[in-house]
Amino acid sequence: MQSHGGQVHRLHDHDPSADDVTDAMSPARFARRRLLKSALFGGAKDAGVLSPAESTNALNSEATHTVIGIVLDVSPHVLVLQTAAGEQRLTLAASTAAWRGGDVAPAALRQGDRAIAKRNYVRKAIADRIWAEIGRVTGTIVERDADTLLVDEGTEKGRKILVIPPYATGRIQVRFPRLQPGYLIDVIGLRRPGFVEALIPATSQPPYRADQPPRPPMVSGHVPDSISGTATWHEPGEEAEDLLGVAYPALDPETGCPGHGHARPGEAVAPPDDPAHCAGDFRRAEHYAVDPHLAGPGCVRLPYLSLGSVLQIRNECVPRARDLPVTSCGAAARLFCDRCVVCGTSPRGRVADLTMSAFVDLGGDLASGCFNATITIGG
Amino acid sequence: MLSAIREVQIPLLAAMLLAGCGTKAVRVLRTREMGAALGPTALFPLRLRRPIAIGLCATEMGLGIALILTAGRFGAGLPATLVRAGMTLLFLIAVGALAELRERRPDAGCGCFGDLSVTPVGPRTIARSVLLAVAAVATVGQAPLTMPASASAAAVSIGLLGGEFLLIALLSPEIGEAMIRLGYSEPCEIRRVSVERTLSSLTGSAPWRRYASTVTSAAPADIWREGCWRYVLYRGEMDDRSVDVVFAIYLRSRRPQVRAAVLDAVTNEVLTGLPARTRAAQDPRGDRSAAGEQAGLDDVRGQIPGQIPGLDGTWPLCPQPQVAAPRPLDVTRPLAPGRPLTGLTAPGTDDRRPRIARHRSSVHL
C-alpha cells in the first residue's frame, strides 16, 4: 500500500486553450441559467435577476442553521468556533449533543477540532448538535493492505485512505463482509491526518461488484418530478466547506461531470502526482477503479440535470425541505442501490449526495449517514 | 389423455431447464460475476453463493440435456428414471427454497430466468414451481416417447403442450418484464442525446434562422440540460448592444420544439423572446411533450419558497467539452431578410460594445 497523503485526485487533461464554453466558466454562469430559462419560458419577473442577497447565501448567515469552523474554545456552556465569517459563539444547552468518534459531552471537544454545529431552529444561538472531526469514505475499494484500504470515490472526488482500527473491525465487517478490491464501501469515522479512521458503517455493503450495479426499473411515460430515495452527505473535498449544495447523481453526461470518460475499468490513466505511487501499484489499483458513468444509470431513474439546476430536497424524517443547487457531480452515488432506514424504509437508491452543511441544515444526523428524502426537480 | 399429458411433460420440462440455465448464463456473461446471481443463492453465505450458482446452472443444463437424451428408447429404463427422479428432486427443492426466500428476502427475485426474474417471489412464482414439480413427478416411470400414431394424436399433444406453456406463462412474472423490455422507450429526461445532435436540430429550426444574424460567437458560450430540454447560449449583438441569445431545444428525435430569447448581456433585460408564460400556465401538466413539460417545472418552482442557497457560485467549476459551433454564421444558409452579417467576431472573442439604445420586440414562433 502506497502512501497517498490523504486525498489523491486523478489528473484530467484540460485544454488550456479552451473555447468560449470553458472560458465562460465563471460561477456566475450557473446562477444566470435560471434567469435565461425564465426568459424562455416566462415568469421572468418571478424568477428575475437574482440579487446579490438572493444569490449569496453564506452558510453562517441566519439563513442557515449550520455553522462550520475550528473549535477555538469550549466550556460547559459556550462553544467558540472560528468560521470563515469570523468567530461564532454558540450556547451549549443541557440538551446539546456532541459526537467525536461517538457520543460525547460537548465539553469533551478539543481545541483545533474541525466541528460542524446545527443551530436550534427556533433559538438560533443554541447549538442542538455538534459533530467534531467527522469524516466519511464512500466509494470503491481499489487496494487493500491489512486494515488499510485505498478507496476510489469517483472521477471527481479522488481517493481516500481508510484505516479500520481493530476495535471497529467487527462492527464494520458485519455490514461490509467483502473488504476486497472491486467492492463498495461506505463508512463514517474520525478524520486523521492523511486518512479516515473507520468507526461506523454508513450502510450495508451491496452484494454486487462496484461496476455491476443492478439495472433500475423501467419508467413508462415520463420520469416523475418527485423521486424518493436516500440522501447522503459527502465531505467538502475541493468545495468550500460551508457550501450548501448537492452532488447530483445524474448530471448530463454530455456536459456534466469532469473526468467522465477519462477512466474506464482496467484502463490506466495518468498516475497521481505522488512520488510514492509506483506504476505497478497504480495499474493494480486502476484495475478496480470504476467510472460510475460507465456502470449504468444506477438503481433509480433520475432526469439529467446540469450544474446550477435547483432541486427541492425534503427530509422525510424531520420533515424539512429547502431548495438547493446542484453544485457538483455525484455520479458515484449511482453505484449504491441501498435504502435508508432512519425513519421507515426508503425506496432503493441514492437520489442526492449533499454537502455536509446542507445535510445538517436539513436536519440530518451526520453520524447516521443518510435520511429518507424526496427530491423535486425544479428551479 | 392422461398418458398424453404425461408425455408432453418431458419436452416441456427440458425446455424450462435449458431456458433457465441459458438466461442465467446470459446474466453471468453480462455481469461477469457468477456470485451476483439472483434468487435462492442469496440465502447462503457469501463464500457459498458462487459455487451454488455454478452448480445450479450446471445441474439445469445437465438435466435438460439428459432428459432429452433419455426421452426415447436410448437410455430408457434406469438412466431415464434416475434423470427424472433427479429433476423431480430439483423442482421440489426449488419449491422449498422459493418459500424460504419469500420469507427471508421478500425483496429478492427468484432468479429462475436471470435478469427477467427480478420481481419479488410471490404466490405465482411458487405456484409455478409446484406445477413443475408435479409435472416432474408425472414423468417418473413414463414409457419412452414415440412419434404420435396419428395426426389427431399429434394435435392433442401439441394442444396440451401449448396449454401448459400458457399456464406457465400466466404464472410467470418474467413474461411481463420481457414484454416491457421489448416495447420500452426511454423517457426523454433520461435519454442520452449528444450535444452535436442538439446543435444540429437547432440549426435546422426556424428560431435559429431568425436569430442567426444576431449571433456573433462561433461557439456556444454555455450549454446545459434540465430534463427534456437542452439550453444553448450564444453571444450576439443587436442594434449595437451586446446581447445573449439563448435557445431551448426539446430533446426529441424528430422536429424538436425550439424556443429562443434575446437578453441584454449587461442588464439582463429580455429584448425578444417567447411570451410563453400564458401557454405554460394554461397547460401546466397536460402537454408534457413541450411547453407543458417546462410549465410543470415552473409550477414546482413556484411552490418552493425561500432563497436558493449556493447560487453565489462557490462550487467547484466543471469543465465542459469544447463544442464546435453548428455553422452559426454559415453564409450559405438563408438568413432572416434584412439581417446583414454584422458584428462578426472571431471565435471565443467577446466584442461587446456599449449599449446605445434599448430595443424591445416580441417574436412569436
HADDOCK unambig.tbl for C-alpha pairs under 7 A between the chains (distance, minus, plus):
assign (segid A and resid 18 and name CA) (segid B and resid 322 and name CA) 6.92 0.50 0.50
assign (segid A and resid 19 and name CA) (segid B and resid 322 and name CA) 6.39 0.50 0.50
assign (segid A and resid 19 and name CA) (segid B and resid 348 and name CA) 5.55 0.50 0.50
assign (segid A and resid 20 and name CA) (segid B and resid 219 and name CA) 6.31 0.50 0.50
assign (segid A and resid 20 and name CA) (segid B and resid 220 and name CA) 6.68 0.50 0.50
assign (segid A and resid 20 and name CA) (segid B and resid 221 and name CA) 5.17 0.50 0.50
assign (segid A and resid 20 and name CA) (segid B and resid 348 and name CA) 4.59 0.50 0.50
assign (segid A and resid 21 and name CA) (segid B and resid 220 and name CA) 6.09 0.50 0.50
assign (segid A and resid 21 and name CA) (segid B and resid 221 and name CA) 4.59 0.50 0.50
assign (segid A and resid 21 and name CA) (segid B and resid 222 and name CA) 5.36 0.50 0.50
assign (segid A and resid 21 and name CA) (segid B and resid 320 and name CA) 6.95 0.50 0.50
assign (segid A and resid 21 and name CA) (segid B and resid 322 and name CA) 6.64 0.50 0.50
assign (segid A and resid 22 and name CA) (segid B and resid 319 and name CA) 6.18 0.50 0.50
assign (segid A and resid 22 and name CA) (segid B and resid 320 and name CA) 6.16 0.50 0.50
assign (segid A and resid 24 and name CA) (segid B and resid 221 and name CA) 6.35 0.50 0.50
assign (segid A and resid 25 and name CA) (segid B and resid 317 and name CA) 6.77 0.50 0.50
assign (segid A and resid 27 and name CA) (segid B and resid 313 and name CA) 4.15 0.50 0.50
assign (segid A and resid 27 and name CA) (segid B and resid 314 and name CA) 6.74 0.50 0.50
assign (segid A and resid 28 and name CA) (segid B and resid 313 and name CA) 5.77 0.50 0.50
assign (segid A and resid 30 and name CA) (segid B and resid 313 and name CA) 6.94 0.50 0.50
assign (segid A and resid 31 and name CA) (segid B and resid 311 and name CA) 5.45 0.50 0.50
assign (segid A and resid 31 and name CA) (segid B and resid 313 and name CA) 6.77 0.50 0.50
assign (segid A and resid 36 and name CA) (segid B and resid 246 and name CA) 6.87 0.50 0.50
assign (segid A and resid 39 and name CA) (segid B and resid 261 and name CA) 6.22 0.50 0.50
assign (segid A and resid 39 and name CA) (segid B and resid 270 and name CA) 6.40 0.50 0.50
assign (segid A and resid 39 and name CA) (segid B and resid 273 and name CA) 6.74 0.50 0.50
assign (segid A and resid 40 and name CA) (segid B and resid 259 and name CA) 6.61 0.50 0.50
assign (segid A and resid 40 and name CA) (segid B and resid 260 and name CA) 6.23 0.50 0.50
assign (segid A and resid 40 and name CA) (segid B and resid 261 and name CA) 5.57 0.50 0.50
assign (segid A and resid 40 and name CA) (segid B and resid 273 and name CA) 6.29 0.50 0.50
assign (segid A and resid 40 and name CA) (segid B and resid 274 and name CA) 6.00 0.50 0.50
assign (segid A and resid 41 and name CA) (segid B and resid 274 and name CA) 6.84 0.50 0.50
assign (segid A and resid 41 and name CA) (segid B and resid 276 and name CA) 4.95 0.50 0.50
assign (segid A and resid 41 and name CA) (segid B and resid 277 and name CA) 6.00 0.50 0.50
assign (segid A and resid 42 and name CA) (segid B and resid 275 and name CA) 5.95 0.50 0.50
assign (segid A and resid 42 and name CA) (segid B and resid 276 and name CA) 5.03 0.50 0.50
assign (segid A and resid 42 and name CA) (segid B and resid 277 and name CA) 4.16 0.50 0.50
assign (segid A and resid 43 and name CA) (segid B and resid 277 and name CA) 6.07 0.50 0.50
assign (segid A and resid 54 and name CA) (segid B and resid 307 and name CA) 5.94 0.50 0.50
assign (segid A and resid 54 and name CA) (segid B and resid 308 and name CA) 6.92 0.50 0.50
assign (segid A and resid 55 and name CA) (segid B and resid 308 and name CA) 6.72 0.50 0.50
assign (segid A and resid 55 and name CA) (segid B and resid 309 and name CA) 6.67 0.50 0.50
assign (segid A and resid 55 and name CA) (segid B and resid 311 and name CA) 4.85 0.50 0.50
assign (segid A and resid 55 and name CA) (segid B and resid 312 and name CA) 5.12 0.50 0.50
assign (segid A and resid 56 and name CA) (segid B and resid 309 and name CA) 6.49 0.50 0.50
assign (segid A and resid 56 and name CA) (segid B and resid 310 and name CA) 6.40 0.50 0.50
assign (segid A and resid 56 and name CA) (segid B and resid 311 and name CA) 6.03 0.50 0.50
assign (segid A and resid 56 and name CA) (segid B and resid 312 and name CA) 4.54 0.50 0.50
assign (segid A and resid 57 and name CA) (segid B and resid 309 and name CA) 4.86 0.50 0.50
assign (segid A and resid 57 and name CA) (segid B and resid 310 and name CA) 6.00 0.50 0.50
assign (segid A and resid 208 and name CA) (segid B and resid 36 and name CA) 5.67 0.50 0.50
assign (segid A and resid 212 and name CA) (segid B and resid 31 and name CA) 6.02 0.50 0.50
assign (segid A and resid 221 and name CA) (segid B and resid 187 and name CA) 6.11 0.50 0.50
assign (segid A and resid 222 and name CA) (segid B and resid 187 and name CA) 5.30 0.50 0.50
assign (segid A and resid 223 and name CA) (segid B and resid 187 and name CA) 6.76 0.50 0.50
assign (segid A and resid 223 and name CA) (segid B and resid 189 and name CA) 6.62 0.50 0.50
assign (segid A and resid 238 and name CA) (segid B and resid 316 and name CA) 6.95 0.50 0.50
assign (segid A and resid 239 and name CA) (segid B and resid 315 and name CA) 5.66 0.50 0.50
assign (segid A and resid 239 and name CA) (segid B and resid 316 and name CA) 5.77 0.50 0.50
assign (segid A and resid 240 and name CA) (segid B and resid 314 and name CA) 6.77 0.50 0.50
assign (segid A and resid 240 and name CA) (segid B and resid 315 and name CA) 6.85 0.50 0.50
assign (segid A and resid 243 and name CA) (segid B and resid 310 and name CA) 6.27 0.50 0.50
assign (segid A and resid 244 and name CA) (segid B and resid 309 and name CA) 6.17 0.50 0.50
assign (segid A and resid 244 and name CA) (segid B and resid 310 and name CA) 5.37 0.50 0.50
assign (segid A and resid 245 and name CA) (segid B and resid 310 and name CA) 6.11 0.50 0.50
assign (segid A and resid 252 and name CA) (segid B and resid 225 and name CA) 6.53 0.50 0.50
assign (segid A and resid 254 and name CA) (segid B and resid 194 and name CA) 6.21 0.50 0.50
assign (segid A and resid 254 and name CA) (segid B and resid 195 and name CA) 6.52 0.50 0.50
assign (segid A and resid 255 and name CA) (segid B and resid 224 and name CA) 6.72 0.50 0.50
assign (segid A and resid 255 and name CA) (segid B and resid 320 and name CA) 5.28 0.50 0.50
assign (segid A and resid 255 and name CA) (segid B and resid 321 and name CA) 6.49 0.50 0.50
assign (segid A and resid 256 and name CA) (segid B and resid 320 and name CA) 6.95 0.50 0.50
assign (segid A and resid 257 and name CA) (segid B and resid 318 and name CA) 6.52 0.50 0.50
assign (segid A and resid 258 and name CA) (segid B and resid 318 and name CA) 5.81 0.50 0.50
assign (segid A and resid 258 and name CA) (segid B and resid 319 and name CA) 5.89 0.50 0.50
assign (segid A and resid 302 and name CA) (segid B and resid 190 and name CA) 6.77 0.50 0.50
assign (segid A and resid 303 and name CA) (segid B and resid 189 and name CA) 4.67 0.50 0.50
assign (segid A and resid 303 and name CA) (segid B and resid 190 and name CA) 5.04 0.50 0.50
assign (segid A and resid 303 and name CA) (segid B and resid 227 and name CA) 5.21 0.50 0.50
assign (segid A and resid 304 and name CA) (segid B and resid 189 and name CA) 5.99 0.50 0.50
assign (segid A and resid 304 and name CA) (segid B and resid 190 and name CA) 5.78 0.50 0.50
assign (segid A and resid 304 and name CA) (segid B and resid 225 and name CA) 6.93 0.50 0.50
assign (segid A and resid 304 and name CA) (segid B and resid 226 and name CA) 6.04 0.50 0.50
assign (segid A and resid 304 and name CA) (segid B and resid 227 and name CA) 5.26 0.50 0.50
assign (segid A and resid 305 and name CA) (segid B and resid 225 and name CA) 5.48 0.50 0.50
assign (segid A and resid 305 and name CA) (segid B and resid 226 and name CA) 4.42 0.50 0.50
assign (segid A and resid 305 and name CA) (segid B and resid 227 and name CA) 6.03 0.50 0.50
assign (segid A and resid 306 and name CA) (segid B and resid 224 and name CA) 5.75 0.50 0.50
assign (segid A and resid 306 and name CA) (segid B and resid 225 and name CA) 5.58 0.50 0.50
assign (segid A and resid 306 and name CA) (segid B and resid 226 and name CA) 6.36 0.50 0.50
assign (segid A and resid 323 and name CA) (segid B and resid 308 and name CA) 5.64 0.50 0.50
assign (segid A and resid 324 and name CA) (segid B and resid 308 and name CA) 6.04 0.50 0.50
assign (segid A and resid 324 and name CA) (segid B and resid 309 and name CA) 6.07 0.50 0.50
assign (segid A and resid 325 and name CA) (segid B and resid 308 and name CA) 6.96 0.50 0.50
assign (segid A and resid 325 and name CA) (segid B and resid 309 and name CA) 6.99 0.50 0.50
assign (segid A and resid 325 and name CA) (segid B and resid 310 and name CA) 6.31 0.50 0.50
assign (segid A and resid 325 and name CA) (segid B and resid 311 and name CA) 6.78 0.50 0.50
assign (segid A and resid 327 and name CA) (segid B and resid 315 and name CA) 5.38 0.50 0.50
assign (segid A and resid 377 and name CA) (segid B and resid 297 and name CA) 6.83 0.50 0.50
assign (segid A and resid 378 and name CA) (segid B and resid 297 and name CA) 5.09 0.50 0.50
assign (segid A and resid 378 and name CA) (segid B and resid 298 and name CA) 6.75 0.50 0.50
assign (segid A and resid 378 and name CA) (segid B and resid 300 and name CA) 5.83 0.50 0.50
assign (segid A and resid 378 and name CA) (segid B and resid 301 and name CA) 5.07 0.50 0.50
assign (segid A and resid 379 and name CA) (segid B and resid 301 and name CA) 5.32 0.50 0.50
